[in-house]
Amino acid sequence: MPLLQTLADLIQRAADALFVPWLIVLLFGTGLFLTIRYRFVQVRRIREAFRAMLSSQEDGAAGALSPFQAFMTALSGTIGTGNIAGVATAIISGGPGALFWIWAYGLLATTIKFTEAVLGVTWREVHGETIRSGPMYALRDGLKLPWLASTYALVAGVAAITTTPFTQPNSIAVVLNSQLGMPTWIAGIGIAVLTWLVIVGGIGSIGRVAEKLAPLKVALYLGGGLIVIVMFAANIPSVLRLVFSEAFSLRATAGGSLGIIVAMRYGLARGMYANEAGYGTASVAYGTARSRRPEQQGLQAVMEVLIVSFVTSTISAMTILLTGAWQSGLTSSAAVAAAFDIAMPGVGGYIVALCAFLFGYTTLIGWAFYGEQFFEYLLGQRVTHWYRWAYCLLIPFGAVARVDVVWAWGDLMNALQIFPNLVGVIGLSGFAAQVARSRVVSGRSAAP
């Protein structure tokens, strides 16, 4: 309808005005600043980060989840359909050079997530196994800015309940409809029921499910993607040359912009959407960990971003580049499904459909907890029951909604929550720098 199209265009223009160039410059600049301030912690302590990824809980430490469950909850919330559909869109719209800028931002974004995780464990409220965590507590108790904490909680809470229940079910339903012929409304109802069965049990239930499904979805996508890459390995040298040459191309595009500008725009914007560094959600997830060592969760967050930027996002990009699916006229997850189908006829598309379901579903349950924490900060625990029902009841509507309106609104709301969160990230980066340089930092005792 013309009215909905107009609305989508207005929302998208508002989101673009925030993303380009302001958020791109702010996030890229923040990542660069923190990388230098933390003395390249993502490179210097990479071996420790691998070990931290598999960490067990500490005896006597407060928290709701083991460090590994907290890591998997964060990974589940981050690896969503944006890692498939969003990355494919970046390559198709921004050219092969966009992949280089996804990598470049991913390397720097590790330090933003490192900071978010450290602050999440350091400033939180722990009452036995009941955890309240998120950027709000660092803003309120660390920076002493309660008004900004409430502002963040409000924007992020609205974003959680009005974006994820729409964007993720929408992508899942579209893939299930194209591959299996399942009506989108039936897919929406099924996804809503499956989501409710998990989130009604709270963070403990979410952590247990994430612990099982997150490794499965990464392994499945990695396995399928490697088959495609191996089958078209002869094209790897030429594709990599194309990626690096197009990343710095000074040729004018059809719209009149330089190729490097277009590649940066789409690569950085979709790279941000894929790894969620700057959103503040890492503070919520890692703040649930039974741990007294902020550096442990910080290093886990480094691994989370590296997995997203250099594994799942790279698979999406390389499969469509190696097979030529990026020039097929298809877009979004359909292009990735086509790439898998070229390598594995009759099977590849179903692998992508299953991965899209797992990616979207685990993101749904992870973000359900994020939104719950934001609203509890503002309204207390009395809102939790009603929030969970509202979240699930919105999912069927998201499955049948217009794709352009859904994603335009998601871009806008996610952009708005970045600004107050980065105030905390930058303002408390001195403390995080101490953690990045130390080997053992014990909870609040190291806080300023």
Steps between C-alpha positions, in 0.01 A plus 500: 500500500626853424462610864713212631759559230518868592533410867778252424683761290477760778626260766782377277610857422510578872706186566735577211549853629624353830705218353666692218733653591448566873474150645752353260759763595413478871515120526803456276678782682409360842629156403828650378539714814436204733729270300788744554406569863476127580830431320340272240349269761316303227837399351723500808272272704347287227622173653338587832183592314483148354535351847248742651245393240471159670526623859309328779335681789691617804427346838320745723451760227160668468300480179228315312694322224838335466749713302461260206119529507530880518732491198259281306206723594690801365601308187141383448369855525760634257505232228163563340365515148699820450808279470339338196260752348680814617843396380363386164329837460828678579684309226226540242443871569854604591702265283764243597704770678237514773643174639832671575323769703299234687835349601656838581215606725479154656863517612448839665153420636650229723617773737151655522350164597791435735410821682127422507563156649743631762257772608211252503675275754636787707183707535192283550252405770528145635244347737587130521428362154292804405706729280432849375759613250551733207653837404248673730692395810838618369344832398323539835762367742822537300449839335236624748260595220161350602309705242712358217459150644121537487520645150700201379266251670195664340642515146654152519183352653281642225755378244497148644123459495434679169788372286613146581147344520451641149835478319604148597159325452463689172826363362428148628149499354619624160764224477259228617244619248747503209658163583211304651191688381392560860256794535664785688220525758537133595876545532440803721271313739742208524795729571299685766413178683859373491626836628248511787594147612857617560472858626227419753771320699716812524873537448579148630283343229636737234859420598444123483343520154765743373774269629369223272378689192772764458783250429264300277404792279860620460625149425223432247555828315877460514478144364268591214697813416831315492356250251407789269839667547697178438300420186576844359850531650648575158319837509639605840810692374298703248221569751745619767669728246156639416416552867815704570499694174132594527541599866718792387356561154495861381267422209163671502195278559164524328383746766801726450680407826853362508520122531693524828222712655228254399704200620569667835139607545352155454788306652513703821122538537431128454810406698358699792164332461662156490722524809286746704804667655380830645141389566573424866345153492835342590476665844170323560615155388843492659369666815314176580823297532605334825835673500707744702743567216386765250792424266364147449172625356680776311716246320194285429344805336810536282448144376130566440574785259778307327266204442227726362724717279755245380299176496123533445509831312795388289324178405194693380714738296744248355236249394310754290823648360662167411188362330402825329164505681557866590442587134194275458242771568408336831554676831489440874500137621369384159843576349675290766251217450569514126876481565458193720269344241758549224750295700245256648201482265174419674659511845682832534188714518359288781824537698471877474131482598584297810787733589277805452248343739765422763667840460171687530353285777801522731517876441132523597549329834819693576345839424191407703721501809670824397167681472386348829801653677441843347135512605569360847746783555227753424191331645617221731435126487122543487533566126684175420197272457316743275813579299562132417143454375506821296835402346369162384163634381677744268696225323218382265445861392869533424492186285237649266611866509653688208872435488603858417303655788629241747868546418480879467354526852760255631784708355363820657442364851830316516679816389338705776611268782864517394552865599435477878679165520819639347504776763548226758746303285725801442448656843599181685765384254772593751380224731467257208857589397621388845316171448646459151852539639457285811493124538260480793251766597245410765159650442416829667825509694671629187230753420585868537 
